Amino acid sequence: MSETVQPQLLHLVIGGELLDLDHVTFKNLDDVEIVGLYPNYATAYTAWKAKAQQSVDNAHMRYFIVHLHRLLDPAQDAAKDVKSGH
């Protein structure tokens, strides 16, 4: 019985209060929350959505999904973009 190993596409979910709604500048970097590191976009999105819904009353609070796999191996994404025509 062989197991198929899924590629690990790391994503980081972070969030915090922004200075204003026009820029992605955190009010205080010491208060930026690292929600977690996830093996794929789907699980990162689930975590992002839960945190975003918890902070809906604060318009300046924002959470983001950072595509770490793109930072770790930018050539891999470039090759995918060429193949897909993007």
Buried (B, 14 or more C-beta within 10 A) or exposed (E): EEEEEEEEBBBBBBBBBBEEEEEEEBBEEEEEBEBBBBBBBEBBBEBBEEBBEEBEEEEEBBBBBBBBBBEEEEEEBEEEEEEEEE
